[in-house]
Amino acid sequence: MSVRPTAPAPDRLKDWEQRTEVPLFAAALVFLAGYAVRVLAPVGAQPWRDIALALVSATWLLFVVDYGVRLRLSGLGLRFVHRHWLDTAVLLLPLLRPLRMVKVYTAVQQRRQGPGMSLYARVMTYASLSAALLGFSAALAVYHQERGAPGSTIRTFGDSLWWACATLTTVGYGDAVPVTPVGRVIAAFMMACGLALLGAVTGSFSSWLVEVFQREDEKRPPGSA
């Protein structure tokens, strides 16, 4: 009686991630939608708030199950927690799920098995989508913390969106600022993300322009102006 050999742990983990990354990203969007309803809907807006809470709880439970499976398939035991710190952070704060968008793109590309976008297009697309989703998530979280705080300048969700745009682009007008401890922690994280994502977009765009002009120069005949 022959026994089928078991695939190595890294291969099994990679296969699991490839199969689940896109569905989990869709679940993250459902989580974000449910959280948005919980934050923005009036207190008496039933049954929508209850449905939103059920969606948030169900999707977070799905993330817990996925994390447990990844931990088991990795074969690392508790070392998985710090070695895969992004997975751990996303489990604790599902609103950070957009940071896994690189893996989502990789999973989609492996399924398509076709030509992908250029390096510059991938960087700019990843940075732009990540900035949009993280900005919207941070705006919701800050509005949730700030709307009832004494002395807060963020009273509406529109104020919070304006704050998120100003913070992500590192403009910092100062007309809307968090005053709560949690709001300021989110702001600090957004500043760091804004610098990284904005730098990725501008750097990639500049490199792409240089490459385009360089190709144009190479096409010109020698001695032409």
Sine and cosine of phi, psi and omega as CSV:
sin_phi,cos_phi,sin_psi,cos_psi,sin_omega,cos_omega
0.00,0.00,0.88,-0.47,-0.03,-1.00
-1.00,0.04,0.55,-0.83,0.01,-1.00
-0.93,-0.37,0.81,-0.59,0.01,-1.00
-0.92,0.39,0.78,-0.62,-0.01,-1.00
-0.91,0.42,0.63,-0.77,0.01,-1.00
-0.99,0.12,0.69,-0.73,0.00,-1.00
-0.91,0.41,0.57,-0.82,0.05,-1.00
-0.84,0.54,0.46,-0.89,-0.05,-1.00
-0.84,0.55,-0.70,0.71,0.00,-1.00
-0.87,0.50,-0.60,0.80,0.01,-1.00
-0.93,0.37,-0.66,0.75,0.02,-1.00
-0.91,0.42,-0.63,0.77,0.03,-1.00
-0.91,0.42,-0.68,0.73,0.01,-1.00
-0.90,0.44,-0.65,0.76,0.02,-1.00
-0.90,0.43,-0.66,0.75,0.03,-1.00
-0.89,0.46,-0.71,0.71,0.00,-1.00
-0.89,0.46,-0.64,0.77,0.00,-1.00
-0.91,0.42,-0.60,0.80,-0.03,-1.00
-0.97,0.23,-0.52,0.86,-0.16,-0.99
-0.96,-0.27,-0.22,0.98,-0.14,-0.99
-0.87,0.49,-0.72,0.70,-0.02,-1.00
-0.93,0.36,-0.75,0.66,0.08,-1.00
-0.84,0.54,-0.61,0.79,0.00,-1.00
-0.94,0.33,-0.53,0.85,0.08,-1.00
-0.92,0.39,-0.63,0.78,0.09,-1.00
-0.89,0.46,-0.65,0.76,0.05,-1.00
-0.89,0.45,-0.57,0.82,0.03,-1.00
-0.91,0.42,-0.60,0.80,0.06,-1.00
-0.92,0.39,-0.60,0.80,0.08,-1.00
-0.90,0.43,-0.67,0.74,0.06,-1.00
-0.85,0.52,-0.72,0.70,-0.01,-1.00
-0.90,0.44,-0.65,0.76,0.03,-1.00
-0.90,0.44,-0.69,0.73,0.03,-1.00
-0.90,0.44,-0.65,0.76,0.03,-1.00
-0.91,0.42,-0.61,0.79,0.02,-1.00
-0.89,0.45,-0.65,0.76,0.04,-1.00
-0.91,0.42,-0.67,0.74,0.01,-1.00
-0.88,0.47,-0.59,0.81,-0.04,-1.00
-0.99,0.14,-0.66,0.75,-0.17,-0.99
-1.00,-0.04,-0.44,0.90,-0.05,-1.00
-0.95,0.30,0.60,-0.80,0.07,-1.00
-0.86,0.51,0.38,-0.92,-0.07,-1.00
-0.85,0.53,-0.59,0.80,-0.05,-1.00
-1.00,0.00,0.18,0.98,-0.06,-1.00
-0.99,0.16,0.98,0.19,0.03,-1.00
-0.96,-0.27,0.51,-0.86,0.08,1.00
-1.00,0.00,0.20,0.98,-0.13,-0.99
-0.88,0.47,-0.62,0.78,0.00,-1.00
-0.92,0.39,-0.60,0.80,0.04,-1.00
-0.93,0.37,-0.64,0.77,0.04,-1.00
-0.90,0.44,-0.68,0.74,0.01,-1.00
-0.89,0.46,-0.67,0.75,0.03,-1.00
-0.89,0.45,-0.63,0.77,0.03,-1.00
-0.90,0.43,-0.66,0.75,0.02,-1.00
-0.90,0.43,-0.70,0.72,0.02,-1.00
-0.88,0.48,-0.70,0.71,-0.02,-1.00
-0.92,0.39,-0.68,0.74,-0.04,-1.00
-0.92,0.40,-0.68,0.73,-0.01,-1.00
-0.94,0.35,-0.60,0.80,0.04,-1.00
-0.91,0.41,-0.62,0.79,0.07,-1.00
-0.89,0.46,-0.59,0.81,0.06,-1.00
-0.89,0.45,-0.64,0.77,0.05,-1.00
-0.91,0.42,-0.60,0.80,0.03,-1.00
-0.90,0.44,-0.70,0.71,0.01,-1.00
-0.89,0.46,-0.70,0.72,0.01,-1.00
-0.88,0.48,-0.68,0.73,0.00,-1.00
-0.89,0.46,-0.66,0.75,0.02,-1.00
-0.89,0.45,-0.64,0.77,0.02,-1.00
-0.92,0.39,-0.68,0.73,0.03,-1.00
-0.87,0.49,-0.68,0.73,0.00,-1.00
-0.88,0.48,-0.69,0.72,-0.03,-1.00
-0.93,0.35,-0.67,0.74,-0.04,-1.00
-0.94,0.33,-0.44,0.90,-0.04,-1.00
-0.93,0.37,-0.49,0.87,-0.05,-1.00
0.96,0.29,0.22,0.98,-0.06,-1.00
-1.00,-0.09,-0.21,0.98,-0.09,-1.00
0.92,0.40,-0.63,-0.78,-0.02,-1.00
-0.94,0.34,-0.24,0.97,0.07,-1.00
-0.90,0.44,-0.36,0.93,0.03,-1.00
-0.87,0.50,-0.53,0.85,-0.11,-0.99
-0.87,0.49,-0.74,0.67,-0.03,-1.00
-1.00,-0.01,-0.45,0.89,0.02,-1.00
-0.95,0.32,-0.56,0.83,0.07,-1.00
-0.94,-0.35,0.89,0.45,-0.10,-0.99
-0.90,0.43,-0.51,0.86,0.00,-1.00
-0.92,0.39,-0.65,0.76,0.08,-1.00
-0.87,0.49,-0.65,0.76,0.01,-1.00
-0.91,0.41,-0.69,0.73,0.01,-1.00
-0.90,0.44,-0.64,0.77,0.00,-1.00
-0.93,0.38,-0.56,0.83,0.05,-1.00
-0.91,0.42,-0.69,0.72,-0.03,-1.00
-0.95,0.30,-0.57,0.82,-0.01,-1.00
-0.75,-0.66,1.00,0.09,-0.06,-1.00
-0.86,0.51,-0.33,0.95,0.04,-1.00
-0.92,0.40,-0.21,0.98,0.05,-1.00
-1.00,0.05,0.07,1.00,-0.07,-1.00
-0.83,0.56,-0.54,0.84,0.05,-1.00
-0.82,0.57,-0.38,0.93,0.01,-1.00
-0.92,0.39,-0.25,0.97,0.03,-1.00
-1.00,-0.03,0.23,0.97,-0.11,-0.99
-0.90,0.43,-0.46,0.89,0.06,-1.00
-0.87,0.49,-0.70,0.72,0.02,-1.00
-0.93,0.37,-0.54,0.84,0.06,-1.00
-0.90,0.44,-0.72,0.70,0.02,-1.00
-0.88,0.48,-0.68,0.73,0.00,-1.00
-0.88,0.48,-0.68,0.73,0.00,-1.00
-0.90,0.43,-0.66,0.75,0.02,-1.00
-0.91,0.42,-0.68,0.73,-0.03,-1.00
-0.91,0.42,-0.60,0.80,0.01,-1.00
-0.93,0.36,-0.51,0.86,0.05,-1.00
-0.96,0.28,-0.63,0.78,-0.02,-1.00
-0.95,0.30,-0.58,0.81,-0.02,-1.00
0.81,0.59,0.64,0.76,0.02,-1.00
-0.80,-0.60,0.01,-1.00,0.01,-1.00
-0.90,0.43,0.70,-0.71,0.00,-1.00
-0.99,-0.15,-0.05,-1.00,0.02,-1.00
-0.95,0.30,0.32,-0.95,0.06,-1.00
-0.93,0.37,0.24,-0.97,-0.02,-1.00
-0.85,0.52,-0.72,0.70,-0.03,-1.00
-0.90,0.44,-0.67,0.74,0.01,-1.00
-0.90,0.43,-0.63,0.78,0.02,-1.00
-0.90,0.44,-0.71,0.71,-0.02,-1.00
-0.90,0.44,-0.72,0.69,-0.04,-1.00
-0.92,0.38,-0.63,0.78,0.02,-1.00
-0.92,0.40,-0.72,0.69,0.01,-1.00
-0.87,0.50,-0.74,0.67,-0.05,-1.00
-0.91,0.42,-0.65,0.76,-0.03,-1.00
-0.92,0.39,-0.74,0.67,0.00,-1.00
-0.92,0.40,-0.64,0.77,0.03,-1.00
-0.89,0.46,-0.68,0.73,0.00,-1.00
-0.89,0.45,-0.66,0.75,-0.01,-1.00
-0.90,0.43,-0.74,0.67,-0.04,-1.00
-0.94,0.35,-0.67,0.74,0.03,-1.00
-0.92,0.40,-0.62,0.79,0.03,-1.00
-0.89,0.45,-0.70,0.72,0.02,-1.00
-0.91,0.42,-0.67,0.75,0.02,-1.00
-0.89,0.45,-0.71,0.71,0.00,-1.00
-0.91,0.41,-0.60,0.80,0.03,-1.00
-0.89,0.47,-0.66,0.75,0.05,-1.00
-0.90,0.45,-0.74,0.67,-0.05,-1.00
-0.90,0.44,-0.67,0.74,-0.01,-1.00
-0.93,0.37,-0.67,0.74,0.04,-1.00
-0.87,0.48,-0.64,0.77,0.03,-1.00
-0.87,0.50,-0.61,0.79,-0.03,-1.00
-0.99,0.12,-0.56,0.83,-0.22,-0.97
-1.00,-0.10,-0.39,0.92,-0.20,-0.98
-0.88,0.48,-0.48,0.88,0.00,-1.00
-0.94,-0.34,0.12,0.99,-0.07,-1.00
-0.98,0.20,0.64,-0.77,0.05,-1.00
-0.88,0.47,0.73,-0.69,0.03,-1.00
0.97,0.23,0.15,0.99,-0.03,-1.00
-0.96,0.28,0.60,-0.80,0.09,-1.00
-0.98,-0.19,0.01,1.00,0.04,-1.00
-0.95,-0.32,1.00,-0.04,-0.09,-1.00
-0.97,-0.23,-0.40,0.92,-0.01,-1.00
-0.82,-0.57,0.26,-0.97,0.04,-1.00
-0.93,0.38,-0.49,0.87,0.10,-1.00
-0.88,0.47,-0.66,0.75,0.09,-1.00
-0.86,0.51,-0.65,0.76,-0.04,-1.00
-0.93,0.36,-0.63,0.78,0.06,-1.00
-0.90,0.44,-0.66,0.75,0.04,-1.00
-0.88,0.47,-0.67,0.74,0.05,-1.00
-0.88,0.48,-0.68,0.73,-0.02,-1.00
-0.89,0.46,-0.67,0.74,0.02,-1.00
-0.90,0.44,-0.71,0.71,-0.02,-1.00
-0.91,0.41,-0.57,0.82,-0.03,-1.00
-0.97,0.24,-0.69,0.72,-0.01,-1.00
-0.89,0.45,-0.60,0.80,0.01,-1.00
-1.00,0.07,0.06,1.00,0.02,-1.00
0.86,0.51,0.44,0.90,0.05,-1.00
-0.97,0.23,-0.80,0.61,0.08,-1.00
0.89,0.46,0.91,0.41,0.01,-1.00
-0.90,0.44,-0.55,0.83,0.01,-1.00
1.00,0.02,0.04,1.00,0.01,-1.00
-0.99,0.15,-0.35,0.94,0.06,-1.00
-0.71,-0.70,0.92,-0.39,-0.05,-1.00
-0.70,-0.71,0.59,-0.81,0.06,-1.00
-0.94,0.34,0.56,-0.83,0.04,-1.00
-0.88,-0.48,-0.26,0.97,0.01,-1.00
-1.00,0.08,0.43,-0.90,0.02,-1.00
-0.86,0.52,-0.70,0.71,0.00,-1.00
-0.91,0.42,-0.66,0.75,0.02,-1.00
-0.88,0.48,-0.62,0.78,0.00,-1.00
-0.95,0.31,-0.54,0.84,0.09,-1.00
-0.90,0.43,-0.69,0.72,0.04,-1.00
-0.88,0.47,-0.65,0.76,0.01,-1.00
-0.89,0.46,-0.67,0.74,0.02,-1.00
-0.89,0.45,-0.67,0.74,0.05,-1.00
-0.89,0.45,-0.66,0.75,0.00,-1.00
-0.91,0.42,-0.60,0.80,0.04,-1.00
-0.88,0.47,-0.70,0.71,0.01,-1.00
-0.90,0.44,-0.68,0.73,0.01,-1.00
-0.91,0.41,-0.63,0.78,0.00,-1.00
-0.88,0.48,-0.70,0.71,0.03,-1.00
-0.88,0.47,-0.70,0.71,-0.05,-1.00
-0.93,0.37,-0.75,0.67,-0.08,-1.00
-0.94,0.33,-0.67,0.74,0.02,-1.00
-0.91,0.42,-0.64,0.77,0.05,-1.00
-0.90,0.44,-0.61,0.79,0.02,-1.00
-0.91,0.42,-0.68,0.74,-0.02,-1.00
-0.92,0.38,-0.78,0.62,-0.05,-1.00
-0.91,0.42,-0.63,0.78,0.02,-1.00
-0.90,0.43,-0.69,0.72,0.01,-1.00
-0.92,0.40,-0.65,0.76,0.00,-1.00
-0.90,0.43,-0.66,0.75,0.03,-1.00
-0.90,0.43,-0.68,0.73,0.02,-1.00
-0.90,0.44,-0.63,0.78,0.04,-1.00
-0.89,0.45,-0.67,0.74,0.04,-1.00
-0.89,0.46,-0.69,0.72,0.03,-1.00
-0.87,0.50,-0.68,0.73,0.00,-1.00
-0.90,0.43,-0.65,0.76,0.02,-1.00
-0.89,0.46,-0.75,0.67,-0.01,-1.00
-0.91,0.42,-0.57,0.82,0.02,-1.00
-0.91,0.42,-0.67,0.75,0.04,-1.00
-0.90,0.44,-0.62,0.79,0.03,-1.00
-0.90,0.44,-0.65,0.76,0.02,-1.00
-0.90,0.43,-0.61,0.79,-0.01,-1.00
-0.93,0.38,-0.45,0.89,0.01,-1.00
-0.97,0.23,-0.36,0.93,-0.03,-1.00
-0.94,0.33,0.61,-0.79,0.05,-1.00
-0.93,0.37,0.48,-0.88,-0.01,-1.00
-0.86,0.51,0.68,-0.74,0.06,-1.00
1.00,0.04,-0.10,1.00,0.02,-1.00
-0.98,0.18,0.47,-0.88,-0.04,-1.00
-0.97,0.23,0.00,0.00,0.00,0.00
